[in-house]
Amino acid sequence: MAFSLIPLFSGSSGNAILLSSGQTHILIDAGVSGRRIEEALQSVGHDVRAVKGILITHEHTDHIQGAGILSRKHHIPVYATAPTWEACGDKLGCVQSRLARVIGKTGFYIDDLLIEPFDIPHDAADPVGYCVSCGARKIAVATDLGFFPKSVEMKLQSCDLVLLESNHDVNMLQTGRYPRALKERIKSRRGHLSNDDAADAAVRLACAGVSSILLGHLSKENNSEQLAFRTVTDALIAQGLTPGHDISLGLAFRDRVTGIFHIK
């Protein structure tokens, strides 16, 4: 069976991404309620009881809200770096010690999946993205980045599919109702990628050979699916790259299951 990525939720109000080798299923983040994640999994033919692990990118609520309850209810191991575990505090509730897995920045396996955490620039204790490999195929989740450093580009350029943040439109953010301090946080180098930032990153990844990009973690208040997609599409075309021919470009929905993306 093909290696696949299934965005269950991808936005500022909650994130949960399922990766499956066909025999091994893992979640990257669980940032909505456990019930909603269970229902989303059922809608695409997956049983939460088959999930072998929940990988936490960082301690913000939109990435961990349902992780503790899912772990307790279904005995699912939770993986996070030591600083992230400490920063989570009591947000997760009690996670059994045998299910609380402390990871570093070196690769490790969950059954047939190779997991490779990598540093990302964000305002959290020790935020990471993840590259996940199944045989020769590799998928990455890279959201919540204040900017797109060369170190992240180098990690992602060998991937077949990248879920890449395209959080906000700069003009919508500047003219929107958010307080100034929050706007400055989002725009900072430890905040979130704008559509323009995502467009630049997408061009760099496409030129490096990445064949598929999904834009994710869109803001409800400061972005739209059409605007994010158009901004990145225009940038690719300006570099002589045709979406649908030279690279596959799609969107991960903020508040519902997007679909199943296979890497064969």
N, C-alpha and C positions, 0 to 999 in steps of 0.2 A: 504494500500500500504506500502511496506517496506521502512524503513528509508534508505537513500542512500547518498553517497558521490560521487561527480563527479569532478575530477581534470580537470579543463579547461586548465590551464597552471601551471607548477610547476618547476621553475628554476631560475637561477640567473638573467635572463633577463625578468622575469615577473611571477607573481603568481595570480591566481584566482581560488578559490575552491567553488563549489556549494554544499550545503547540503540541502536535501529535505525530509520532512516528508510525502510527497504526497500532503499535503494541504498548507504547509508553506515552502517557499524557501528563503534561505539566501546565500549571498556570504561572504566568508572569503577572504578578500583582493580583490583588483581590480587593479593589477599592470601592465596591458597592456592597450592599447587604448580601449575606450568605444566601438568602432565599432567591434574590434576583440572579445570582450567579448560577445556582442550581437550575432555575427555570431556563436561563439562557443556554446552559449546557444541554438540557433536555431537548431544547428546540432544534439543536443540530445533531441529535442522536448520541450524545455523550452522557455518561453517568458520573456524577461528581465522585462517587465512591471509587472510581478507577483512576482518579488523579493521584499521581505518585509524589507530587511536591508542589509547593507554592513558593515561587522565587520573588522576593521583595526587592524592589529597586531602591526605595527610600521610605522614610517614616511618615510622609504626609498622608493625611486621612484618605484622600482620593486614590491612594494606592494600597491601603491596608485595612480598610473598614471591615471587610468580611473575612479576613484571613484567620483571625483567632477563632471565630465561631465555626468556620469550616474545618479547621484543624481539630477542635474539640469534638465536633459532631461526627466527623468521618475519619479521625485518626490520620490526618494528612501531615506529613512533615513540612515545616516552614523553614526556608533558607534565607539568611540575611547575613551581612557582615557584622562584626562585633559592635562597631559604633552605631550601626543602624538598630541592632537589638537594644542597645542602651537608650538610644533616642526614642524608640517606640514606647518605653516606659510601660504604663498600664493600658496603653491604647489597644493592645491586642487582647487584653485579659490574660488569663492563665493559659500558657501553652506548655504541655507536658515536656519535661526535660528531654525525654527520648525523641520528641518530635521537633525540638528546637535545634536546628542545624546552623552552626556558625561557619561561614565560608570566608575565604580570602579572595585574592584576585587571580588565583591560578585556576586552571580548568579542573573540572571534576565530572564524574558521570552519574547520571540517574538512569539506570539500566542501559539502553542503547543510545541515549542522548548525551552528547558532550556539551557541558555548560561552561561558558567562558565569560565571567564578569569583567567589565571594564569601567574605568572611571568616567564620569560625566560631570560637567560644570553646572551645579544647581545648588540652591540654598538649603541644603540638608546636611546631615552629619557625615555621611559617606555614600553619596548617591552613585549608583551603578546602572549601566545598561547591560544587556545580555546578548551574546552570540550563542546560538544553539545549533549544533551540528548533528546530522544523522547520516552516517557514512560520508560521502563526498559533498553533501548538500548542507548549506548553512543559511540560517535565518537570524536576523537581529531585531531587537526592539530597542530603539534609541529615542526616548522622549524626555521631556523636562531638562532641556539643555539651554543654558543662557547664551551659548554661542557654539559654533561647530569647529572645534579645534582639530588640528592635523592628527593628533593622537586618536581621536574618534574616527576620523576619516580612514586612517590606516587599519583600524579594527574592522570597519564595515566594508571596505572595498573588495574583500574576498567573498562577500555574501551573495546569495542568489536573490534574496528578498529582504528588504529593510522596511520596518515600520518606523517612519521618521516623523518627528514632531513638526507640525505647522500650526502653531498655537493661535496666533493673532494677526490681524491686519493693523499695521502701525497707525494709520489714520483713525480707524475705529477705536483703537485703544486711547489715542490722544484726545479724541472728542467725546469719548464715552463717559459714563457716570461713575467710574471707579475713582476712589480718592487718590490724590496725587502720590502718596507713599506707595500704594499698591501698583499704580502705573509704573513708577520708577523701579520697583522690585521686578515686575514682569519684563521690563526693557533691559534690565541689568545683565551683566555677563554671568550671573548666577540665577537667571530667571528662566525665560522661555523663548524658543525660536519663533520669530515672526514668519509670515508667509514669504517675505523676501529672503530671509535667512534660509528657510527651507528650500527655496528655489535655487539659491547658490549651492547648498549642500547637495541637492538632487543632481545638479549639473556635474559637480565634482564626482559623485558616486557613479553616475551614468558613464562618464568618461573613463572611469576606472574599471568598468565592466559589470557593475551591478545591473541585473536584468529586470528587476521588479521593485517598485517603491510604492508603499502605501503611506499616505499622509494621515497622521493621527493626532490625538490630544488637542483637538480643536476647541477653542473657547466658545462657550454659548453666547457670551455677551459681546465679544470683540472679534468675531470671525463668522464666515459662512462657508459651507461646503463649496459653493460655486466660486467664491472669491479665492479660496485656498487653491483649488484645482486649477483655475485659470492663471493665477500668478506663477505657479510652478510650470504649467504647460507652456506659457509664453517664454519663460526663461530657457526651457529645453529647446524650443523651436528656434530661439535666437542663436543658440549654439549649434544649429544644424541637426538636432536630435528630434526625431518624430515619435511622440508617444503613441503606443500601439504598434510601432514598427521597430524602432531602435530600443525602446524601453517600455515596459508595462507600468502604467501609472494609475493608481486608484486611491480611494478614500476609505478610512475606517470611521464608522459612524460613532458619534458621541454617546448616544443613549440607547442603542439597540445593537443586536447582532448584525455584523456586516455581511458575513458569508464565509465560505471556506476557500482558502487560497493554497493550492497544491504546488509543491515543488517536486517535479519528477526526475 
